[in-house]
Amino acid sequence: MNKSALQQQIIATLEADREVAKAVLAATHEAATHAESKAENKYDTRGLEAAYLADGQRRRLYDEPMTPLDRLLAAGVLSPAQESELLAYRDTLNPAAIARQIADLQAALLRLAKNKTEHLYLAAIPTALPEVRSGIRIQNKTAS
């Protein structure tokens, strides 16, 4: 497969995903504004929940993606000192190094858990044969 064909396939897939997201948005908006979503009493929250869901779908489809730090900065709730501290910290991060550290830690956890999970796995399987790790006992029959 050549590069341009692959790009066209990716674009087509993304456009199809966007159309599905638009349909989901339309459905959630309809559910939020439908007459049956009107609260029947003070504890009925179907309409409110549907409105939250519709808003989330709208944000997902139309808003620009933002990192949690960008959302926090856009909210305007931080002092200038906090903003500069967080931005300075972000600038020191190396995502590739963090990913390597995570992979190393996961590998270490798997090594540590290997024996335990192996014993649990083996214990779950009923065996018809004797335990070979402890050896086979042979009884000496002596003539009486």
C-alpha positions in Angstrom: 0.0 0.0 0.0 1.4 3.4 -0.9 1.5 6.5 1.2 -1.3 8.4 -0.5 -3.7 5.4 -0.5 -3.0 5.0 3.3 -3.7 8.8 3.8 -6.9 8.5 1.9 -8.0 5.5 4.0 -7.2 7.3 7.2 -9.1 10.4 6.1 -12.1 8.3 5.1 -12.1 6.5 8.5 -11.9 9.8 10.4 -14.7 11.3 8.3 -16.8 8.3 9.0 -16.1 8.6 12.7 -17.0 12.2 12.6 -20.3 11.4 11.0 -21.0 8.9 13.7 -20.2 11.5 16.3 -22.6 13.9 14.7 -25.3 11.3 14.7 -24.7 10.6 18.4 -24.8 14.3 19.1 -28.1 14.7 17.3 -29.5 11.7 19.3 -28.3 13.0 22.6 -29.6 16.5 21.8 -33.0 15.0 20.9 -33.0 13.0 24.1 -32.2 16.1 26.2 -34.9 18.2 24.6 -37.6 15.5 24.1 -40.9 16.0 25.9 -40.4 12.7 27.8 -37.2 14.1 29.3 -39.1 16.7 31.3 -38.8 16.1 35.0 -41.9 14.6 36.5 -40.8 15.4 40.1 -37.9 16.9 41.8 -36.0 13.6 41.9 -36.3 12.9 38.1 -33.0 13.8 36.6 -33.3 12.1 33.2 -33.5 15.4 31.3 -30.5 16.9 33.2 -28.4 13.8 32.6 -29.3 13.8 29.0 -28.4 17.5 28.7 -25.0 16.8 30.4 -24.4 14.0 27.9 -25.4 16.2 24.9 -23.0 18.9 26.1 -20.2 16.5 26.4 -20.8 15.1 22.9 -20.9 18.7 21.6 -17.6 19.5 23.3 -16.1 16.3 22.0 -17.1 17.1 18.4 -16.6 20.8 18.1 -14.3 22.1 20.8 -10.5 22.1 20.3 -8.8 19.4 22.2 -6.9 20.7 25.3 -4.7 19.1 27.9 -5.7 19.3 31.5 -3.2 22.1 32.0 -4.5 24.1 29.1 -8.1 23.7 30.5 -6.9 24.9 33.8 -5.1 27.9 32.3 -8.2 28.8 30.2 -10.4 28.7 33.3 -8.5 31.6 34.8 -8.5 30.2 38.3 -4.7 30.2 38.9 -2.7 33.0 40.2 0.1 34.3 37.9 2.7 32.6 40.2 0.9 29.3 39.9 0.6 29.6 36.2 4.3 30.3 35.7 5.2 27.5 38.1 3.1 25.0 36.2 4.3 26.2 32.8 7.9 25.9 34.0 7.3 22.4 35.3 5.6 21.4 32.0 8.6 22.6 30.0 10.9 20.3 32.0 9.0 17.2 31.2 10.2 14.7 28.6 7.3 12.5 27.4 9.5 10.0 25.8 11.5 9.5 29.0 8.3 9.3 31.0 7.0 6.6 28.7 10.3 4.6 29.0 10.1 4.9 32.8 6.5 3.6 32.8 7.5 0.7 30.6 10.4 -0.2 32.9 8.1 -0.1 35.9 5.5 -2.2 34.2 8.2 -4.8 33.3 9.4 -4.8 36.9 5.9 -5.3 38.2 5.4 -8.2 35.8 8.6 -9.8 36.9 7.7 -9.5 40.6 4.2 -10.9 40.0 5.3 -13.7 37.7 5.8 -16.4 40.4 2.6 -15.5 42.2 0.5 -15.5 39.1 2.2 -18.7 37.9 1.3 -20.5 41.1 -2.3 -19.2 41.0 -2.6 -20.3 37.4 -1.2 -23.8 38.1 -3.4 -24.1 41.2 -6.5 -23.4 39.1 -5.7 -26.3 36.8 -6.6 -29.7 38.3 -3.8 -32.1 37.6 -4.1 -35.8 37.1 -0.3 -36.3 37.4 1.7 -36.0 40.6 3.5 -32.8 41.5 6.8 -33.1 39.7 8.5 -30.2 41.5 8.4 -32.0 44.8 9.6 -35.3 43.2 8.0 -38.7 43.0 8.0 -41.0 46.1 8.8 -44.6 45.5 7.9 -47.0 48.3 10.3 -49.7 49.1 8.6 -53.0 49.4 10.5 -55.3 51.6 9.9 -59.0 51.7 8.5 -60.0 55.1 
